[in-house]
Amino acid sequence: MKEKAFAILSESKAARWTALAVVAFTMLCGYYLADVMAPLQQLLEAEKLWSGSEYGFFTSAYGWFNVFLLMLIFGGIVLDKMGVRFTGMGATLVMVIGAAIKYWAISTHSLDGALIIGIKAQVVIAALGYATFGVGVEVAGITVSKIIVKWFKGKELALAMGLEMATARLGTALALSTSAPIARAMHDVSFPILLCLIMLCIGMISFFIYTFMDKKLDASIAAKNKELNTIDEEESFKLSDILFIIRNKGFWYIAILCVLFYSAVFPFLKYASNLMINKFAVDPDLAGLIPSLLPFGTIILTPFFGNLYDRIGKGANIMIIGAVLLILVHTMFAIPFLNNYIIAIVLTILLGIAFSLVPSAMWPSVPKIIPEKQLGTAYALIFWIQNWGLMGVPALIGWVLDKYCIIGKIANADGKLVTQYDYTIPMMIFASLGVLALIFAFLLKAEDKKKGYGLQLPNMEK
Protein backbone atom coordinates (compact mmCIF):
# COMPACT_ATOMS: atom_id res chain seq x y z
CA MET A 1 0.00 0.00 0.00
CA LYS A 2 2.82 2.39 0.80
CA GLU A 3 4.36 1.82 -2.62
CA LYS A 4 1.11 2.86 -4.30
CA ALA A 5 0.77 5.90 -2.08
CA PHE A 6 4.23 7.06 -3.15
CA ALA A 7 4.54 5.44 -6.58
CA ILE A 8 7.11 8.09 -7.43
CA LEU A 9 9.66 8.51 -4.65
CA SER A 10 9.71 12.31 -4.90
CA GLU A 11 6.04 12.38 -3.86
CA SER A 12 7.22 11.37 -0.38
CA LYS A 13 8.04 14.47 1.65
CA ALA A 14 10.44 12.52 3.83
CA ALA A 15 12.31 11.17 0.80
CA ARG A 16 12.70 14.45 -1.08
CA TRP A 17 13.73 16.45 2.00
CA THR A 18 16.22 13.74 2.98
CA ALA A 19 17.71 13.85 -0.52
CA LEU A 20 18.00 17.62 -0.23
CA ALA A 21 19.73 17.40 3.15
CA VAL A 22 22.32 14.92 1.85
CA VAL A 23 23.36 16.93 -1.23
CA ALA A 24 23.17 20.25 0.64
CA PHE A 25 25.73 18.95 3.14
CA THR A 26 28.11 18.20 0.25
CA MET A 27 27.79 21.82 -0.89
CA LEU A 28 28.37 23.08 2.67
CA CYS A 29 31.73 21.30 2.64
CA GLY A 30 32.56 22.81 -0.74
CA TYR A 31 31.72 26.36 0.29
CA TYR A 32 33.81 26.00 3.42
CA LEU A 33 36.93 25.61 1.29
CA ALA A 34 35.82 28.25 -1.23
CA ASP A 35 36.02 31.00 1.41
CA VAL A 36 38.48 29.61 3.95
CA MET A 37 41.31 31.87 2.73
CA ALA A 38 39.32 35.12 2.96
CA PRO A 39 40.14 35.84 6.65
CA LEU A 40 43.77 34.76 6.14
CA GLN A 41 44.84 37.60 3.84
CA GLN A 42 46.79 39.44 6.54
CA LEU A 43 48.33 36.22 7.89
CA LEU A 44 49.43 35.26 4.37
CA GLU A 45 51.00 38.68 3.99
CA ALA A 46 52.80 38.44 7.33
CA GLU A 47 53.86 34.76 7.26
CA LYS A 48 54.12 33.95 3.55
CA LEU A 49 54.95 37.49 2.35
CA TRP A 50 52.05 37.60 -0.13
CA SER A 51 51.18 41.01 -1.60
CA GLY A 52 47.69 42.32 -2.28
CA SER A 53 48.14 41.58 -5.99
CA GLU A 54 49.29 38.02 -5.28
CA TYR A 55 46.29 37.43 -3.04
CA GLY A 56 44.05 38.82 -5.80
CA PHE A 57 45.80 36.57 -8.34
CA PHE A 58 45.18 33.54 -6.14
CA THR A 59 41.54 34.45 -5.47
CA SER A 60 40.84 35.01 -9.18
CA ALA A 61 42.08 31.46 -9.91
CA TYR A 62 38.71 30.06 -8.86
CA GLY A 63 37.37 30.64 -12.37
CA TRP A 64 40.43 29.98 -14.54
CA PHE A 65 39.61 26.49 -15.80
CA ASN A 66 35.87 27.09 -15.81
CA VAL A 67 36.23 30.20 -17.95
CA PHE A 68 39.19 29.61 -20.25
CA LEU A 69 39.01 25.83 -20.64
CA LEU A 70 35.17 25.86 -20.69
CA MET A 71 35.19 23.11 -18.05
CA LEU A 72 31.94 24.31 -16.54
CA ILE A 73 30.13 24.21 -19.88
CA PHE A 74 31.49 20.73 -20.56
CA GLY A 75 30.31 19.78 -17.08
CA GLY A 76 26.79 20.97 -17.92
CA ILE A 77 26.73 18.97 -21.13
CA VAL A 78 27.98 15.87 -19.30
CA LEU A 79 25.27 16.46 -16.68
CA ASP A 80 22.50 16.51 -19.30
CA LYS A 81 23.97 13.52 -21.16
CA MET A 82 25.16 11.30 -18.28
CA GLY A 83 22.90 12.30 -15.40
CA VAL A 84 23.36 13.58 -11.87
CA ARG A 85 24.95 10.48 -10.33
CA PHE A 86 27.93 10.24 -12.68
CA THR A 87 28.48 14.00 -12.83
CA GLY A 88 28.10 14.58 -9.10
CA MET A 89 30.56 11.89 -8.08
CA GLY A 90 33.10 13.18 -10.60
CA ALA A 91 32.67 16.75 -9.38
CA THR A 92 33.16 15.86 -5.71
CA LEU A 93 36.33 13.92 -6.55
CA VAL A 94 37.72 16.94 -8.43
CA MET A 95 36.95 19.12 -5.39
CA VAL A 96 39.00 16.84 -3.16
CA ILE A 97 41.94 16.78 -5.60
CA GLY A 98 41.94 20.57 -5.89
CA ALA A 99 41.80 21.01 -2.12
CA ALA A 100 44.73 18.60 -1.68
CA ILE A 101 46.89 20.57 -4.15
CA LYS A 102 46.00 23.85 -2.44
CA TYR A 103 46.83 22.48 1.00
CA TRP A 104 50.19 21.10 -0.15
CA ALA A 105 51.17 24.42 -1.72
CA ILE A 106 50.38 26.45 1.40
CA SER A 107 51.81 23.95 3.90
CA THR A 108 55.08 22.93 2.23
CA HIS A 109 58.38 24.80 2.50
CA SER A 110 59.81 23.17 -0.63
CA LEU A 111 58.48 26.04 -2.75
CA ASP A 112 60.10 28.81 -0.68
CA GLY A 113 61.99 31.24 -2.90
CA ALA A 114 60.93 29.51 -6.12
CA LEU A 115 59.25 31.44 -8.95
CA ILE A 116 56.95 30.38 -11.78
CA ILE A 117 56.51 32.90 -14.63
CA GLY A 118 57.87 35.55 -12.28
CA ILE A 119 55.32 34.82 -9.52
CA LYS A 120 55.94 33.01 -6.24
CA ALA A 121 55.67 29.27 -6.93
CA GLN A 122 53.59 28.83 -3.77
CA VAL A 123 51.03 31.34 -5.05
CA VAL A 124 50.87 29.72 -8.50
CA ILE A 125 50.51 26.12 -7.23
CA ALA A 126 47.92 27.16 -4.64
CA ALA A 127 46.06 29.00 -7.39
CA LEU A 128 46.11 25.92 -9.64
CA GLY A 129 44.69 23.86 -6.79
CA TYR A 130 42.00 26.48 -6.21
CA ALA A 131 41.20 26.52 -9.94
CA THR A 132 40.86 22.72 -9.94
CA PHE A 133 38.62 22.90 -6.89
CA GLY A 134 36.60 25.63 -8.67
CA VAL A 135 35.74 23.21 -11.48
CA GLY A 136 34.53 20.60 -9.01
CA VAL A 137 32.46 22.90 -6.81
CA GLU A 138 30.80 24.71 -9.71
CA VAL A 139 29.88 21.49 -11.52
CA ALA A 140 28.65 20.11 -8.19
CA GLY A 141 26.55 23.28 -7.85
CA ILE A 142 24.76 22.87 -11.17
CA THR A 143 24.32 19.16 -10.46
CA VAL A 144 22.65 19.88 -7.14
CA SER A 145 20.44 22.52 -8.82
CA LYS A 146 19.22 19.93 -11.31
CA ILE A 147 18.75 17.40 -8.51
CA ILE A 148 16.49 19.85 -6.66
CA VAL A 149 14.41 20.48 -9.79
CA LYS A 150 14.15 16.71 -10.27
CA TRP A 151 12.77 16.16 -6.75
CA PHE A 152 10.81 19.39 -6.16
CA LYS A 153 9.39 20.58 -9.50
CA GLY A 154 5.75 21.56 -8.98
CA LYS A 155 6.28 21.46 -5.22
CA GLU A 156 8.41 23.57 -2.84
CA LEU A 157 11.05 24.33 -5.49
CA ALA A 158 12.18 27.81 -4.40
CA LEU A 159 12.07 26.84 -0.71
CA ALA A 160 14.22 23.78 -1.43
CA MET A 161 16.72 25.84 -3.43
CA GLY A 162 16.71 28.44 -0.67
CA LEU A 163 17.44 25.83 1.98
CA GLU A 164 20.25 24.34 -0.12
CA MET A 165 21.79 27.78 -0.58
CA ALA A 166 21.36 28.50 3.13
CA THR A 167 23.19 25.28 4.02
CA ALA A 168 25.98 26.13 1.58
CA ARG A 169 26.21 29.63 3.07
CA LEU A 170 26.69 28.01 6.46
CA GLY A 171 29.95 26.68 5.04
CA THR A 172 30.88 30.25 4.06
CA ALA A 173 29.93 31.55 7.51
CA LEU A 174 32.01 28.90 9.24
CA ALA A 175 34.98 29.69 7.01
CA LEU A 176 34.79 33.42 7.67
CA SER A 177 34.29 33.09 11.42
CA THR A 178 36.64 30.21 12.28
CA SER A 179 39.49 30.30 9.76
CA ALA A 180 41.70 32.98 11.33
CA PRO A 181 41.21 31.86 14.97
CA ILE A 182 42.01 28.25 14.00
CA ALA A 183 45.12 29.30 12.08
CA ARG A 184 46.38 31.40 14.99
CA ALA A 185 45.56 28.72 17.56
CA MET A 186 47.47 26.09 15.58
CA HIS A 187 50.23 28.56 14.61
CA ASP A 188 49.79 27.32 11.04
CA VAL A 189 48.05 29.26 8.27
CA SER A 190 47.53 26.01 6.32
CA PHE A 191 45.67 24.13 9.08
CA PRO A 192 42.19 25.49 8.18
CA ILE A 193 42.72 24.18 4.64
CA LEU A 194 43.55 20.72 6.00
CA LEU A 195 40.30 20.81 7.98
CA CYS A 196 38.44 21.70 4.77
CA LEU A 197 40.09 18.82 2.93
CA ILE A 198 38.84 16.37 5.56
CA MET A 199 35.34 17.83 5.34
CA LEU A 200 35.36 17.53 1.55
CA CYS A 201 36.16 13.83 1.82
CA ILE A 202 33.13 13.47 4.10
CA GLY A 203 31.05 15.49 1.62
CA MET A 204 32.08 13.13 -1.20
CA ILE A 205 30.89 10.17 0.87
CA SER A 206 27.62 12.03 1.50
CA PHE A 207 27.00 12.45 -2.24
CA PHE A 208 27.83 8.78 -2.80
CA ILE A 209 25.01 7.94 -0.37
CA TYR A 210 22.67 10.20 -2.39
CA THR A 211 23.33 8.23 -5.59
CA PHE A 212 21.42 5.28 -4.14
CA MET A 213 18.41 7.53 -3.48
CA ASP A 214 18.58 8.91 -7.01
CA LYS A 215 18.66 5.40 -8.46
CA LYS A 216 15.53 4.54 -6.45
CA LEU A 217 13.82 7.69 -7.73
CA ASP A 218 14.53 6.75 -11.35
CA ALA A 219 13.27 3.23 -10.70
CA SER A 220 10.05 4.56 -9.15
CA ILE A 221 9.45 6.85 -12.14
CA ALA A 222 9.99 3.95 -14.53
CA ALA A 223 7.63 1.74 -12.50
CA LYS A 224 4.96 4.44 -12.46
CA ASN A 225 5.21 4.91 -16.22
CA LYS A 226 4.93 1.16 -16.73
CA GLU A 227 1.89 1.01 -14.45
CA LEU A 228 0.19 3.76 -16.44
CA ASN A 229 1.41 2.37 -19.78
CA THR A 230 3.17 5.62 -20.52
CA ILE A 231 6.72 6.38 -21.59
CA ASP A 232 8.96 9.34 -20.99
CA GLU A 233 8.63 11.22 -24.26
CA GLU A 234 11.19 13.88 -23.42
CA GLU A 235 13.97 13.96 -26.00
CA SER A 236 17.52 13.59 -24.81
CA PHE A 237 19.80 16.62 -24.82
CA LYS A 238 21.46 17.53 -28.13
CA LEU A 239 24.37 19.91 -28.70
CA SER A 240 22.08 21.98 -30.93
CA ASP A 241 20.05 22.77 -27.82
CA ILE A 242 22.84 25.15 -26.78
CA LEU A 243 21.75 27.41 -29.66
CA PHE A 244 18.21 27.42 -28.28
CA ILE A 245 19.52 28.54 -24.90
CA ILE A 246 21.82 31.32 -26.11
CA ARG A 247 19.14 32.73 -28.44
CA ASN A 248 16.83 33.21 -25.47
CA LYS A 249 16.90 36.85 -24.36
CA GLY A 250 15.47 35.97 -20.94
CA PHE A 251 18.37 33.59 -20.38
CA TRP A 252 20.88 36.37 -21.05
CA TYR A 253 19.15 38.82 -18.74
CA ILE A 254 19.14 36.37 -15.85
CA ALA A 255 22.75 35.27 -16.59
CA ILE A 256 24.07 38.85 -16.67
CA LEU A 257 22.09 39.73 -13.55
CA CYS A 258 23.71 36.70 -11.90
CA VAL A 259 27.30 37.63 -12.77
CA LEU A 260 26.83 41.26 -11.73
CA PHE A 261 25.15 40.41 -8.44
CA TYR A 262 27.52 37.64 -7.39
CA SER A 263 30.55 39.71 -8.45
CA ALA A 264 29.43 42.37 -5.98
CA VAL A 265 29.10 39.86 -3.12
CA PHE A 266 31.56 36.95 -3.30
CA PRO A 267 34.66 39.03 -4.19
CA PHE A 268 33.58 41.48 -1.48
CA LEU A 269 33.67 38.62 1.05
CA LYS A 270 37.22 37.79 -0.05
CA TYR A 271 38.30 41.27 1.10
CA ALA A 272 35.69 41.93 3.80
CA SER A 273 37.85 40.82 6.73
CA ASN A 274 40.67 43.08 5.57
CA LEU A 275 38.14 45.91 5.13
CA MET A 276 37.02 45.47 8.75
CA ILE A 277 40.63 45.72 9.93
CA ASN A 278 41.60 48.72 7.79
CA LYS A 279 38.47 50.89 7.88
CA PHE A 280 36.62 49.84 11.03
CA ALA A 281 39.68 49.06 13.23
CA VAL A 282 38.40 45.58 14.13
CA ASP A 283 40.87 43.22 15.79
CA PRO A 284 42.30 40.81 13.16
CA ASP A 285 41.24 37.78 15.22
CA LEU A 286 37.64 39.03 15.18
CA ALA A 287 37.55 40.62 11.72
CA GLY A 288 35.96 37.57 10.10
CA LEU A 289 33.03 37.57 12.52
CA ILE A 290 31.30 40.60 11.00
CA PRO A 291 31.39 39.30 7.39
CA SER A 292 30.22 35.92 8.69
CA LEU A 293 26.95 37.59 9.72
CA LEU A 294 26.09 37.79 6.01
CA PRO A 295 25.93 34.05 5.29
CA PHE A 296 24.47 33.37 8.76
CA GLY A 297 21.64 35.75 7.91
CA THR A 298 20.98 34.04 4.59
CA ILE A 299 20.50 30.72 6.39
CA ILE A 300 17.17 32.04 7.65
CA LEU A 301 16.22 34.57 4.99
CA THR A 302 16.91 32.67 1.75
CA PRO A 303 14.45 29.85 2.59
CA PHE A 304 11.97 32.49 3.83
CA PHE A 305 12.06 34.44 0.57
CA GLY A 306 12.09 31.20 -1.43
CA ASN A 307 8.93 30.04 0.36
CA LEU A 308 7.41 33.46 -0.36
CA TYR A 309 8.20 33.06 -4.07
CA ASP A 310 6.71 29.54 -4.07
CA ARG A 311 3.44 30.78 -2.60
CA ILE A 312 2.85 34.30 -3.96
CA GLY A 313 5.30 34.72 -6.87
CA LYS A 314 6.71 38.19 -7.66
CA GLY A 315 10.15 36.77 -8.47
CA ALA A 316 11.21 39.71 -10.66
CA ASN A 317 10.22 42.20 -7.96
CA ILE A 318 12.24 40.27 -5.37
CA MET A 319 15.36 40.51 -7.58
CA ILE A 320 14.85 44.27 -8.08
CA ILE A 321 14.60 44.91 -4.34
CA GLY A 322 17.75 42.87 -3.74
CA ALA A 323 19.72 44.89 -6.32
CA VAL A 324 18.60 48.18 -4.72
CA LEU A 325 19.84 47.00 -1.31
CA LEU A 326 23.16 45.96 -2.88
CA ILE A 327 23.73 49.49 -4.20
CA LEU A 328 22.80 51.07 -0.88
CA VAL A 329 25.14 48.89 1.18
CA HIS A 330 28.26 49.23 -0.96
CA THR A 331 27.75 52.99 -1.35
CA MET A 332 27.62 53.39 2.42
CA PHE A 333 30.68 51.16 2.83
CA ALA A 334 32.49 53.59 0.50
CA ILE A 335 31.77 56.71 2.60
CA PRO A 336 35.02 57.37 4.53
CA PHE A 337 33.58 58.87 7.74
CA LEU A 338 31.18 55.93 8.31
CA ASN A 339 33.84 53.94 10.13
CA ASN A 340 32.20 52.66 13.32
CA TYR A 341 32.06 48.89 13.61
CA ILE A 342 28.35 49.08 14.52
CA ILE A 343 27.74 50.57 11.05
CA ALA A 344 29.73 47.69 9.54
CA ILE A 345 27.49 45.20 11.34
CA VAL A 346 24.28 46.90 10.16
CA LEU A 347 25.50 47.14 6.56
CA THR A 348 26.58 43.50 6.56
CA ILE A 349 23.12 42.45 7.76
CA LEU A 350 21.51 44.51 4.99
CA LEU A 351 23.85 42.94 2.44
CA GLY A 352 22.79 39.55 3.80
CA ILE A 353 19.15 40.46 3.11
CA ALA A 354 20.06 41.44 -0.46
CA PHE A 355 22.06 38.23 -0.83
CA SER A 356 18.97 36.30 0.26
CA LEU A 357 16.49 38.12 -1.98
CA VAL A 358 18.13 37.77 -5.39
CA PRO A 359 19.27 34.10 -5.38
CA SER A 360 16.02 32.92 -3.75
CA ALA A 361 14.13 34.15 -6.82
CA MET A 362 16.80 33.93 -9.53
CA TRP A 363 17.69 30.23 -9.46
CA PRO A 364 14.09 28.90 -9.29
CA SER A 365 13.24 31.21 -12.21
CA VAL A 366 15.61 29.43 -14.61
CA PRO A 367 13.34 26.34 -15.03
CA LYS A 368 10.54 28.72 -16.05
CA ILE A 369 12.69 30.02 -18.91
CA ILE A 370 14.55 26.86 -19.99
CA PRO A 371 13.11 23.32 -20.56
CA GLU A 372 14.23 20.68 -18.06
CA LYS A 373 16.16 18.60 -20.63
CA GLN A 374 18.43 21.64 -21.22
CA LEU A 375 18.56 22.73 -17.60
CA GLY A 376 22.00 21.35 -16.74
CA THR A 377 23.60 23.13 -19.68
CA ALA A 378 21.65 26.32 -18.97
CA TYR A 379 22.81 26.38 -15.35
CA ALA A 380 26.36 25.59 -16.54
CA LEU A 381 26.32 28.53 -18.96
CA ILE A 382 25.04 30.85 -16.24
CA PHE A 383 27.72 29.62 -13.82
CA TRP A 384 30.33 30.00 -16.60
CA ILE A 385 29.33 33.62 -17.17
CA GLN A 386 29.30 34.13 -13.41
CA ASN A 387 32.85 32.77 -13.20
CA TRP A 388 34.12 35.58 -15.44
CA GLY A 389 33.10 37.95 -12.67
CA LEU A 390 34.36 35.74 -9.85
CA MET A 391 37.69 35.53 -11.66
CA GLY A 392 38.06 39.11 -12.88
CA VAL A 393 36.67 41.21 -10.04
CA PRO A 394 38.95 39.87 -7.24
CA ALA A 395 41.99 40.38 -9.48
CA LEU A 396 40.77 43.90 -10.29
CA ILE A 397 40.26 44.74 -6.62
CA GLY A 398 43.71 43.38 -5.71
CA TRP A 399 45.31 45.47 -8.46
CA VAL A 400 43.38 48.61 -7.44
CA LEU A 401 44.39 48.16 -3.80
CA ASP A 402 48.09 47.92 -4.64
CA LYS A 403 47.96 50.71 -7.26
CA TYR A 404 45.74 53.35 -5.67
CA CYS A 405 44.77 52.43 -2.10
CA ILE A 406 47.92 51.86 -0.03
CA ILE A 407 48.05 54.18 2.98
CA GLY A 408 51.19 52.83 4.61
CA LYS A 409 52.64 50.02 6.72
CA ILE A 410 51.87 49.11 10.32
CA ALA A 411 53.09 46.38 12.70
CA ASN A 412 50.54 43.69 13.57
CA ALA A 413 50.16 41.90 16.94
CA ASP A 414 53.14 39.67 16.07
CA GLY A 415 55.34 42.66 15.27
CA LYS A 416 55.32 41.96 11.52
CA LEU A 417 54.66 44.75 9.03
CA VAL A 418 51.36 44.63 7.15
CA THR A 419 49.92 47.02 4.58
CA GLN A 420 47.11 49.44 5.36
CA TYR A 421 44.55 50.10 2.60
CA ASP A 422 41.83 52.65 1.87
CA TYR A 423 38.84 50.68 0.56
CA THR A 424 36.81 53.60 -0.85
CA ILE A 425 37.50 52.88 -4.52
CA PRO A 426 36.89 49.10 -4.26
CA MET A 427 33.53 49.74 -2.55
CA MET A 428 32.50 52.11 -5.35
CA ILE A 429 33.38 49.40 -7.86
CA PHE A 430 31.08 46.99 -6.03
CA ALA A 431 28.31 49.65 -5.90
CA SER A 432 28.63 50.16 -9.68
CA LEU A 433 28.09 46.45 -10.23
CA GLY A 434 24.91 46.77 -8.18
CA VAL A 435 23.63 49.58 -10.43
CA LEU A 436 24.15 47.42 -13.51
CA ALA A 437 22.42 44.48 -11.76
CA LEU A 438 19.39 46.67 -11.09
CA ILE A 439 19.16 47.62 -14.78
CA PHE A 440 19.16 43.97 -15.85
CA ALA A 441 16.61 43.06 -13.17
CA PHE A 442 14.22 45.57 -14.76
CA LEU A 443 15.02 44.22 -18.24
CA LEU A 444 14.25 40.70 -17.03
CA LYS A 445 10.91 41.82 -15.61
CA ALA A 446 10.02 43.48 -18.92
CA GLU A 447 10.98 40.35 -20.88
CA ASP A 448 8.88 38.21 -18.55
CA LYS A 449 5.87 40.45 -19.18
CA LYS A 450 6.46 40.15 -22.92
CA LYS A 451 7.09 36.37 -23.11
CA GLY A 452 4.94 35.17 -20.21
CA TYR A 453 7.58 33.06 -18.44
CA GLY A 454 5.64 33.30 -15.19
CA LEU A 455 8.39 34.83 -13.06
CA GLN A 456 5.75 36.80 -11.17
CA LEU A 457 3.60 33.69 -10.60
CA PRO A 458 3.86 31.20 -7.68
CA ASN A 459 5.92 28.03 -8.16
CA MET A 460 3.63 25.64 -6.32
CA GLU A 461 1.00 23.91 -8.39
CA LYS A 462 -2.46 24.07 -6.83
Secondary structure as the mmCIF struct_conf table of DSSP 4:
data_model
#
loop_
_struct_conf.conf_type_id
_struct_conf.id
_struct_conf.beg_label_comp_id
_struct_conf.beg_label_asym_id
_struct_conf.beg_label_seq_id
_struct_conf.end_label_comp_id
_struct_conf.end_label_asym_id
_struct_conf.end_label_seq_id
HELX_RH_AL_P HELX_RH_AL_P1 LYS A 2 ALA A 5
TURN_TY1_P TURN_TY1_P1 PHE A 6 PHE A 6
BEND BEND1 ALA A 7 ILE A 8
HELX_RH_3T_P HELX_RH_3T_P1 LEU A 9 GLU A 11
HELX_RH_AL_P HELX_RH_AL_P2 LYS A 13 ASP A 35
TURN_TY1_P TURN_TY1_P2 VAL A 36 MET A 37
HELX_RH_3T_P HELX_RH_3T_P2 ALA A 38 LEU A 40
HELX_RH_AL_P HELX_RH_AL_P3 GLN A 41 GLU A 47
BEND BEND2 LYS A 48 LYS A 48
HELX_RH_AL_P HELX_RH_AL_P4 GLY A 52 SER A 60
HELX_RH_3T_P HELX_RH_3T_P3 ALA A 61 GLY A 63
HELX_RH_AL_P HELX_RH_AL_P5 TRP A 64 PHE A 68
BEND BEND3 LEU A 69 LEU A 69
HELX_RH_AL_P HELX_RH_AL_P6 MET A 71 MET A 82
HELX_RH_AL_P HELX_RH_AL_P7 VAL A 84 SER A 107
BEND BEND4 HIS A 109 HIS A 109
TURN_TY1_P TURN_TY1_P3 SER A 110 GLY A 113
STRN STRN1 LEU A 115 ILE A 116
TURN_TY1_P TURN_TY1_P4 ILE A 117 GLY A 118
STRN STRN2 ILE A 119 LYS A 120
HELX_RH_AL_P HELX_RH_AL_P8 ALA A 121 PHE A 152
TURN_TY1_P TURN_TY1_P5 LYS A 153 GLY A 154
BEND BEND5 LYS A 155 GLU A 156
HELX_RH_AL_P HELX_RH_AL_P9 LEU A 157 MET A 186
TURN_TY1_P TURN_TY1_P6 HIS A 187 HIS A 187
TURN_TY1_P TURN_TY1_P7 VAL A 189 SER A 190
HELX_RH_AL_P HELX_RH_AL_P10 PHE A 191 GLU A 227
TURN_TY1_P TURN_TY1_P8 LEU A 228 ASN A 229
HELX_LH_PP_P HELX_LH_PP_P1 GLU A 234 PHE A 237
TURN_TY1_P TURN_TY1_P9 LEU A 239 SER A 240
HELX_RH_AL_P HELX_RH_AL_P11 ASP A 241 ILE A 246
TURN_TY1_P TURN_TY1_P10 ARG A 247 ARG A 247
HELX_RH_AL_P HELX_RH_AL_P12 LYS A 249 SER A 263
TURN_TY1_P TURN_TY1_P11 ALA A 264 VAL A 265
HELX_RH_AL_P HELX_RH_AL_P13 PHE A 266 ASN A 278
TURN_TY1_P TURN_TY1_P12 LYS A 279 PHE A 280
TURN_TY1_P TURN_TY1_P13 PRO A 284 GLY A 288
HELX_RH_AL_P HELX_RH_AL_P14 LEU A 289 ILE A 312
HELX_RH_AL_P HELX_RH_AL_P15 GLY A 315 ALA A 334
TURN_TY1_P TURN_TY1_P14 PRO A 336 PHE A 337
HELX_RH_AL_P HELX_RH_AL_P16 TYR A 341 ILE A 369
BEND BEND6 ILE A 370 ILE A 370
HELX_RH_3T_P HELX_RH_3T_P4 GLU A 372 GLN A 374
HELX_RH_AL_P HELX_RH_AL_P17 LEU A 375 TYR A 404
STRN STRN3 ILE A 406 ALA A 411
TURN_TY1_P TURN_TY1_P15 ALA A 413 ASP A 414
BEND BEND7 GLY A 415 GLY A 415
STRN STRN4 LEU A 417 TYR A 421
HELX_RH_AL_P HELX_RH_AL_P18 THR A 424 LYS A 451
TURN_TY1_P TURN_TY1_P16 GLY A 452 GLY A 452
TURN_TY1_P TURN_TY1_P17 LEU A 455 GLN A 456
BEND BEND8 LEU A 457 LEU A 457
BEND BEND9 ASN A 459 MET A 460
#
